[in-house]
Amino acid sequence: MKTFLKIFAAVLVVTTFFIFFGGHLLFTSSNPYLTGVFCALVLSVLIYTFWCLSEKIDQLEKRLDALEQSSRKNP
């Protein structure tokens, strides 16, 4: 959960700067900052999902390496 909050905070800061420096022209809503928060939330969920998948892939690679080494020892 802490990782997600860190990612969300970073994306929120970047989105806020984007909106402040002219990005609000892309949004037609009455409150572009609220739209920016929503966009930051969606981007954070995507980034966090890929982050978790990357960690699982790393674990599987370690497990595969261990299995390969054990099969080399026992032919």
Stockholm file with secondary structure:
# STOCKHOLM 1.0

chainA/1-75         MKTFLKIFAAVLVVTTFFIFFGGHLLFTSSNPYLTGVFCALVLSVLIYTFWCLSEKIDQLEKRLDALEQSSRKNP
#=GR chainA/1-75 SS CHHHHHHHHHHHHHHHHHHHTTGGGGCCSSCHHHHHHHHHHHHHHHHHHHHHHHHHHHHHHHHHHHHHHHHHHCC
#=GC SS_cons        CHHHHHHHHHHHHHHHHHHHTTGGGGCCSSCHHHHHHHHHHHHHHHHHHHHHHHHHHHHHHHHHHHHHHHHHHCC
//
